[in-house]
Amino acid sequence: MTPDVVVDVGNSRLKWGVVKGGRITDVLRLPLNDSAAWDAALTKLPPTEFARKWAAASVNPPALAEFMKWSYSRGGAIAFEDREFIPIELNVDFPDKVGIDRLFGAVAAKALRPEGTAAITVDVGTAVTVNFIDEHGVFQGGAIMPGPRLMGLSLHRFTAKLPLVEADIIEDFTPGKNTADAIKLGLDAMLNGGVMALLGLFADQCETTPWLFLTGGAEHLLSARMPSIPETHVVPTLVLEGIRIAAESLKNQVVRE
C-alpha cells in the first residue's frame, strides 16, 4: 500500500503527513476528537482521482478508533495495531508492549542510517524516549523518562508552593536567582543530562559511531544544547516516515474500506 496520508494519533493531538514522491512533504497538526477540524483539514490536502489511502498508528487506542471511523468514509484506511506488520526485528522482553511510536521512529531510523551502522532515536514529547537500533537493524529497547512539560507539571502538582513553569531554552547557566529560573534550570539539566548519559551508554555498545535522530514537539529544547556529535539529524517527521515505510511494506495487505 502506498499511502496518500499517514497519521500519528498522539495523546494530545493528531499529525497528518502528506505523502508525495515517496516522502512526507507537508505536516498538519490537528486536535483530537474533532471531526469538524479534520474535515476542514481535508480541503487542504492535494486532490486525488481515486479514494484517498490513509495509514495510521497510535499510542492512544480510543482516539485512533475514532479517527479510523471517520477515515473509512473518506478513502481506504489501515491502522497499525499489530506489531507483526511493523518491519523491524525486536529484541525485547515483551514485543507487544513496546510503544508503537517508538517502533515507527526506529523503522525510519533503520531506513535512513547507512547499512551496518547503529542508530539512536530521541523523541522529546509528553515522554522522552531514547531507543537503540543496532548495526543489524534490530530494535534493542531503550529508556523512557518524563518529558519537560510533565516534569514541570509534577513539581507544581505534588508540592504546596512551587509554580507551574514551562521548560525553555537556557542561555544563562548560572544558579537560578528565583524559583521560576531555578525550576527552568533544573528541567534543562534533567532533560539534557539524562539524554546525554543514555547516549553515552548506548554508544558504548557500538563498534562505530551511531547515527543520532532527534524528533518530537519539544526537540528544540534538546538540540539547542547538544554538543557537536557526528551524524546528528533532526527529523521532525521521523514517526510519520516510519508509518509511511511500514505501510509501503504491506504490498499484499487488504486495505479496509
TIGU-361672 format. One record per atom (N, C-alpha, C): x, y negated, z. Coordinates in steps of 0.001 Angstrom, whole numbers, padded with zeros to 6 digits, always signed. Example, Ala and Ser with C-alpha at 12.3 -4.5 7.8 and 13.67 -1.06 7.14 Angstrom:
# TIGU-361672
+013190+005690+007800;+012300+004500+007800;+013200+003300+007800;+012850+002250+007080;+013670+001060+007140;+012900-000030+007870;
//
This chain:
# TIGU-361672
+000847+001198+000000;+000000+000000+000000;+000880-001245+000000;+000626-002145-000925;+001302-003440-000928;+000316-004483-000415;+000496-004974+000805;-000498-005894+001388;-000398-007293+000805;-001533-007977+000803;-001552-009396+000466;-001286-010250+001701;-001778-009755+002844;-001616-010470+004115;-001300-009453+005205;-000302-009752+006020;-000012-008940+007197;-000373-009763+008429;-000860-009083+009459;-001411-009781+010613;-000811-009217+011897;-000298-010097+012723;+000200-009749+014054;-000798-010316+015066;-001556-009419+015700;-002566-009837+016679;-001918-009795+018051;-001612-010957+018612;-000917-011019+019890;-001845-011151+021069;-001283-011508+022207;-002072-011678+023418;-002706-013060+023508;-002166-014016+022744;-002709-015371+022832;-003125-015952+021484;-002724-015319+020369;-003087-015845+019059;-002844-014785+017987;-003304-015105+016757;-003017-014285+015584;-001990-015009+014724;-001176-014225+014046;-000317-014781+012998;-000592-014021+011713;-000896-014763+010655;-001071-014182+009330;+000186-014491+008520;+000712-013470+007872;+001828-013662+006976;+001384-013398+005551;+001473-014400+004696;+001076-014257+003298;+002236-013607+002537;+001946-012512+001839;+002976-011750+001142;+002941-012074-000346;+004093-012424-000873;+004210-012679-002306;+005624-012308-002745;+005720-011513-003794;+007021-011124-004300;+007831-010299-003324;+007148-009506-002504;+007847-008634-001582;+008424-009312-000356;+007889-010497-000006;+008361-011153+001211;+007266-012054+001769;+007441-012459+003028;+006498-013373+003664;+006808-014784+003181;+005833-015430+002548;+006069-016769+002003;+005432-017869+002845;+004473-017527+003687;+003795-018541+004495;+003219-017867+005721;+003107-018617+006824;+002563-018083+008068;+001476-019010+008578;+000328-018443+008933;-000765-019195+009533;-000943-018709+010973;-001032-019646+011916;-001224-019321+013323;-002644-019679+013710;-003373-018675+014213;-004814-018827+014428;-005207-018366+015820;-006354-018858+016327;-006811-018415+017647;-007376-016997+017604;-007371-016348+018754;-008025-015048+018879;-009538-015221+018902;-010251-014171+018515;-011700-014098+018706;-012437-015317+018152;-012021-015782+016997;-012640-016970+016411;-012810-016739+014914;-013865-016037+014547;-014082-015685+013146;-014292-016914+012266;-014826-017991+012841;-015012-019218+012060;-013657-019787+011633;-012699-019761+012543;-011353-020238+012207;-010712-019318+011174;-010974-018030+011275;-010423-017086+010296;-011028-017324+008914;-012341-017590+008870;-012988-017881+007590;-012403-019148+006960;-012148-020149+007806;-011564-021387+007286;-010155-021129+006748;-009388-020286+007456;-008025-019971+007009;-008041-019176+005711;-009095-018404+005514;-009204-017581+004310;-009190-018447+003051;-009742-019656+003145;-009791-020555+001988;-008405-021088+001620;-007440-020958+002539;-006079-021441+002284;-005191-020381+001646;-005695-019151+001577;-004889-018080+001005;-004932-018138-000522;-003884-017659-001179;-003894-017630-002642;-005052-016779-003155;-005695-017193-004236;-006790-016393-004795;-006277-015064-005325;-007161-014067-005374;-006791-012756-005893;-007925-012207-006743;-007568-011482-007794;-008588-010915-008677;-009278-009721-008038;-008583-009046-007135;-009106-007816-006543;-009359-008024-005056;-009867-006970-004419;-010103-007046-002979;-008777-007293-002267;-008789-008261-001366;-007559-008592-000645;-007192-007442+000293;-005908-007096+000333;-005437-005986+001169;-004766-006547+002421;-005256-006087+003573;-004748-006535+004867;-004023-005383+005558;-002957-005690+006279;-002296-004725+007162;-002071-005426+008494;-002525-004800+009569;-002486-005459+010873;-001927-004529+011939;-001373-005148+012975;-000889-004409+014143;-001036-005310+015358;-001049-004688+016543;-001328-005493+017720;-000897-004813+019010;-000544-005653+019995;-000365-005198+021372;-001648-005406+022167;-002699-005876+021491;-003959-006248+022122;-005095-005494+021429;-005365-004223+021810;-006338-003404+021077;-007728-004022+020916;-008336-004631+021950;-009667-005223+021740;-009663-006329+020688;-008643-007180+020720;-008567-008258+019732;-008306-007706+018335;-007519-006641+018249;-007273-006002+016951;-008572-005439+016385;-009353-004775+017231;-010609-004185+016766;-011546-005260+016230;-011595-006418+016900;-012472-007499+016429;-011987-008040+015086;-010673-008208+014948;-010159-008703+013677;-010404-007709+012555;-010186-006419+012813;-010363-005419+011773;-011819-005348+011329;-012752-005480+012255;-014172-005501+011904;-014462-006660+010961;-013868-007809+011246;-014045-008982+010380;-013410-008733+009013;-012239-008095+008980;-011490-007968+007734;-012108-006966+006763;-012846-005984+007258;-013385-004935+006387;-014266-005496+005280;-015021-006554+005587;-015914-007136+004585;-015196-008163+003708;-013885-008293+003923;-013117-009286+003172;-011915-008648+002480;-012049-007349+002171;-010998-006640+001458;-010657-005320+002123;-009698-004597+001581;-009250-003344+002171;-008328-003617+003339;-008441-002824+004409;-007663-003099+005619;-007102-001818+006204;-005900-001940+006768;-005302-000835+007501;-004729-001380+008798;-004935-000653+009886;-004407-001046+011191;-003409+000000+011656;-002243-000441+012080;-001243+000473+012605;-001509+000693+014090;-002076+001840+014413;-002327+002180+015802;-001597+003463+016208;-001077+004182+015240;-000380+005443+015475;+001086+005274+015104;+001983+005539+016062;+003409+005326+015844;+003981+006204+014736;+003330+007310+014416;+003911+008224+013423;+003968+007607+012031;+003207+006533+011786;+003225+005879+010485;+004186+004690+010442;+004924+004465+011521;+005890+003374+011555;+007254+003944+011177;+007867+003436+010103;+009050+004083+009521;+010356+003809+010269;+010443+004319+011499;+011689+004244+012244;+011710+005383+013256;+012866+005999+013405;+013013+007087+014372;+013170+006502+015774;+012495+007130+016757;+012521+006630+018130;+013235+007624+019039;+014203+007140+019792;+014875+007965+020792;+014581+007372+022171;+013338+007586+022624;+012879+007059+023905;+012066+008140+024613;+011800+007930+025891;+011091+008944+026672;+009650+009136+026223;+008970+008023+025963;+007546+008085+025619;+007286+007234+024365;+007475+007810+023177;+007338+007033+021942;+005995+006328+021805;+004924+006969+022274;+003597+006378+022106;+003344+005214+023060;+004274+004944+023970;+004101+003853+024929;+004895+002599+024566;+005752+002695+023570;+006574+001536+023202;+005700+000456+022570;+005867-000775+023004;+005095-001875+022429;+005265-001938+020920;+004146-002007+020226;+004198-001905+018771;+004894-003105+018138;+004849-004262+018806;+005565-005424+018279;+007072-005210+018335;+007553-004509+019373;+008979-004184+019455;+009387-003296+018278;+008513-002348+017942;+008843-001410+016869;+008880-002097+015509;+007928-002995+015252;+007930-003660+013949;+009107-004620+013817;+009516-005250+014915;+010729-006049+014870;+011937-005192+014541;+011966-003976+015104;+013063-003048+014841;+013043-002561+013398;+011855-002313+012850;+011735-001893+011451;+012327-002962+010529;+012001-004223+010794;+012537-005309+009964;+014048-005423+010123;+014533-005341+011361;+015971-005445+011598;+016721-004314+010906;+016154-003114+010964;+016771-001960+010301;+016901-002208+008802;+015891-002836+008202;+015924-003102+006757;+016877-004239+006406;+017021-005214+007301;+017808-006407+006997;+019298-006240+007275;+019664-005398+008239;+021086-005238+008569;+021761-004341+007531;+023070-004472+007369;+023775-003603+006422;+023707-002141+006879;+023689-001236+005940;+023685+000190+006248;+024884+000517+007135;+024636+001298+008189;+025717+001706+009076;+026074+000694+010141;+025284-000385+010248;+025522-001427+011256;+024395-001415+012276;+024735-001515+013547;+023717-001589+014598;+023061-002963+014594;+021895-003053+015227;+021177-004329+015301;+020547-004478+016681;+020422-005721+017101;+019731-006065+018348;+018679-007112+018003;+017449-006892+018467;+016404-007890+018284;+016065-008517+019631;+015844-009820+019616;+015417-010543+020816;+014165-011323+020448;+013057-010972+021081;+011760-011611+020815;+011355-012382+022065;+011311-013716+021948;+011022-014574+023099;+009584-015070+022995;+008700-014425+023730;+007293-014798+023727;+006748-014778+025139;+005519-014256+025307;+004962-014100+026652;+005909-013262+027497;+006411-012188+026892;+007523-011430+027462;+008726-011595+026550;+009904-011344+027104;+011126-011314+026305;+011532-009856+026160;+011680-009401+024934;+012140-008035+024703;+013471-008073+023968;+014392-007251+024439;+015702-007118+023805;+015843-005649+023433;+015956-005367+022147;+015854-003994+021645;+017088-003618+020837;+017471-002349+020942;+018706-001883+020318;+018410-000835+019251;+018891-001092+018043;+018789-000148+016922;+020219+000265+016581;+020525+001545+016657;+021912+001972+016487;+022345+001995+015021;+023602+002391+014785;+024169+002377+013441;+023416+003271+012467;+022700+004257+012987;+021937+005179+012136;+020498+004700+011904;+020160+003534+012434;+018814+003006+012264;+017806+003593+013225;+018263+004149+014345;+017377+004761+015338;+017086+003752+016450;+015826+003603+016788;+015423+002725+017894;+015797+003405+019205;+016673+002780+019979;+017199+003390+021190;+016615+002793+022474;+015560+001985+022347;+014969+001373+023527;+015512-000025+023754;+015403-000500+024980;+015865-001854+025260;+015447-002322+026630;+015154-003608+026734;+014792-004212+028016;+013621-005164+027815;+012839-005325+028882;+011691-006240+028881;+011772-007099+030135;+011582-008390+029974;+011533-009279+031136;+010515-010384+030874;+010095-011103+031910;+009097-012157+031708;+009620-013254+030789;+008727-013800+029981;+009083-014932+029150;+009168-016202+029971;+009712-017291+029398;+009927-018523+030163;+008639-019118+030724;+007555-019085+029966;+006309-019648+030484;+005772-018799+031625;+005884-017482+031490;+005412-016578+032537;+006231-016748+033816;+007532-016967+033671;+008378-017203+034845;+007953-018484+035566;+007744-019558+034796;+007319-020814+035410;+005961-020700+036065;+005042-019971+035412;+003703-019788+035951;+003731-018992+037247;+004583-017975+037336;+004653-017167+038543;+005191-017979+039717;+006162-018860+039477;+006671-019720+040545;+005564-020620+041097;+004739-021119+040180;+003651-022014+040594;+002540-021264+041334;+002160-020123+040823;+001013-019404+041384;+001317-018727+042714;+002548-018288+042878;+002859-017487+044052;+003690-018231+045095;+003688-019556+045004;+004266-020391+046056;+003247-021463+046422;+003460-022093+047559;+002485-023073+048033;+002647-024445+047380;+003899-024816+047034;+004119-026202+046637;+004833-026395+045305;+005371-025335+044732;+006123-025536+043502;+005191-025902+042346;+005520-026941+041575;+004653-027367+040467;+004805-026426+039277;+003828-026513+038368;+003921-025782+037107;+004818-026572+036174;+005921-025973+035780;+006907-026643+034935;+007119-025808+033680;+007033-026446+032539;+007270-025761+031274;+008773-025700+030994;+009219-024572+030511;+010623-024428+030137;+010953-025396+029006;+012183-025863+028978;+012599-026807+027946;+014081-026574+027650;+014545-027133+026548;+015966-027050+026221;+016738-027939+027186;+017730-027371+027859;+018519-028092+028844;+019743-028707+028170;+019947-030000+028402;+021134-030672+027861;+022104-031076+028968;+021579-031273+030182;+022417-031662+031319;+022482-030491+032293;+023649-029864+032388;+023762-028664+033206;+024309-028950+034602;+024013-030145+035103;+024331-030451+036492;+023174-029956+037370;+023424-029790+038673;+022332-029342+039552;+021109-030259+039447;+019903-029645+039460;+018678-030429+039377;+018528-031358+040565;+018215-032623+040314;+018088-033612+041386;+016653-033754+041875;+015735-033011+041268;+014348-032988+041742;+013805-031593+041470;+012643-031304+042029;+012108-029943+041956;+011870-029500+040521;+011275-030378+039690;+010975-030003+038311;+012255-029685+037541;+013289-030528+037683;+014540-030282+036967;+015237-029031+037481;+015107-028763+038782;+015710-027551+039337;+015033-026301+038769;+013714-026372+038591;+012994-025230+038020;+013371-025050+036557;+013445-026146+035798;+013832-026047+034384;+015207-025416+034233;+016143-025830+035089;+017485-025268+035026;+017460-023776+035373;+016648-023425+036370;+016539-022022+036745;+015923-021176+035649;+014899-021685+034988;+014271-020942+033891;+015262-020737+032752;+016028-021784+032434;+017025-021675+031374;+018082-020633+031734;+018527-020643+032993;+019562-019700+033420;+019053-018267+033384;+017795-018056+033792;+017234-016706+033783;+017090-016180+032359;+016587-017033+031457;+016393-016594+030081;+017729-016330+029388;+018580-017335+029356;+019829-017203+028622;+020808-016247+029303;+020883-016301+030626;+021775-015400+031332;+021351-013954+031194;+020036-013709+031304;+019538-012341+031165;+019776-011776+029780;+019474-012579+028762;+019653-012100+027393;+021131-011870+027089;+021995-012789+027514;+023419-012637+027230;+023990-011395+027911;+023535-011106+029120;+024005-009902+029803;+023602-008651+029034;+022376-008632+028524;+021902-007469+027767;+022629-007333+026434;+022898-008454+025778;+023634-008384+024518;+025003-007752+024729;+025643-008118+025810;+026943-007536+026099;+026855-006043+026364;+025835-005626+027116;+025668-004205+027414;+025415-003391+026150;+024553-003906+025276;+024220-003162+024059;+025389-003172+023074;+026067-004308+022965;+027192-004398+022034;+028307-003439+022429;+028443-003171+023725;+029476-002236+024189;+029247-000820+023663;+028028-000528+023221;+027724+000803+022703;+027995+000924+021204;+028461-000156+020586;+028661-000178+019134;+030147-000150+018792;+030463+000514+017703;+031845+000541+017234;+032213-000749+016511;+031224-001396+015899;+031443-002675+015223;+030431-003686+015755;+030628-004940+015416;+029740-005995+015915;+028330-005817+015359;+027307-005711+016223;+025936-005561+015724;+025391-006874+015180;+024415-006777+014308;+023685-007950+013860;+022644-008288+014920;+022460-009587+015152;+021509-010069+016159;+020383-010820+015465;+019134-010437+015777;+017957-011083+015198;+017142-011732+016314;+016897-013047+016186;+016125-013799+017166;+014772-014165+016575;+013718-014008+017381;+012374-014330+016905;+011495-014677+018099;+010240-015042+017828;+009284-015349+018894;+008989-016826+019008;+007835-017124+019605;+007375-018507+019688;+008265-019418+020507;+009014-018857+021466;+009909-019663+022302;+011377-019376+022004;+011632-018869+020811;+013010-018508+020418;+013954-019708+020498;+013419-020929+020242;+014278-022118+020239;+014940-022362+021590;+014301-021893+022668;+014888-022066+023996;+016142-021223+024164;+016248-020199+023354;+017403-019306+023410;+018465-019702+022386;+018049-019885+021133;+019018-020141+020064;+019752-021460+020268;+019138-022424+020965;+019792-023705+021194;+021022-023562+022085;+021080-022471+022864;+022177-022294+023810;+023049-021088+023510;+022742-020369+022449;+023516-019175+022149;+024928-019557+021742;+025915-018838+022270;+027283-019082+021793;+027419-018617+020346;+028535-018912+019758;+028756-018545+018354;+028996-017038+018246;+027935-016314+017934;+028018-014866+017777;+027925-014559+016286;+028885-013812+015742;+028814-013485+014308;+027515-012762+013972;+027011-013047+012790;+025811-012382+012277;+024610-012535+013206;+024358-013771+013616;+023128-014098+014352;+022136-014680+013359;+020935-014116+013335;+019936-014507+012347;+018626-014854+013056;+018162-016075+012868;+016860-016490+013393;+015820-016161+012338;+014907-015244+012656;+013895-014787+011694;+012516-014912+012360;+011849-016069+012214;+010548-016254+012858;+009505-015213+012440;+009651-014661+011233;+008668-013712+010701;+009078-012259+010908;+009965-011977+011862;+010540-010633+011987;+009470-009560+012160;+008515-009756+013072;+007471-008744+013301;+006573-008609+012075;+006212-009727+011463;+005385-009677+010256;+006108-008941+009125;+007402-009163+008986;+008164-008446+007957;+008155-006943+008246;+008235-006576+009524;+008171-005158+009869;+006836-004533+009500;+005752-005265+009714;+004434-004768+009330;+004353-004607+007809;+004903-005597+007089;+004903-005512+005621;+005676-004288+005151;+006857-004077+005693;+007681-002938+005292;+006964-001622+005600;+006355-001538+006769;+005636-000312+007145;+004449-000071+006224;+003717-001138+005890;+002560-000982+005002;+002996-000499+003623;+004099-001042+003125;+004561-000653+001803;+005102+000773+001776;+005438+001309+002952;+005912+002691+003010;+004766+003697+002966;+003528+003226+003112;+002364+004116+003129;+001827+004318+001721;+002619+004866+000852;+002236+004991-000553;+001018+005883-000745;+000860+006874+000113;-000216+007843-000094;-001321+007723+000933;-001306+006649+001715;-002333+006485+002741;-003595+005841+002135;-004736+006232+002638;-006002+005654+002193;-006240+004374+002976;-006548+003302+002282;-006869+002034+002925;-008341+002014+003270;-008650+001739+004537;-010037+001730+004961;-010765+000515+004420;-011989+000763+004004;-012795-000335+003461;-013816-000797+004499;
//
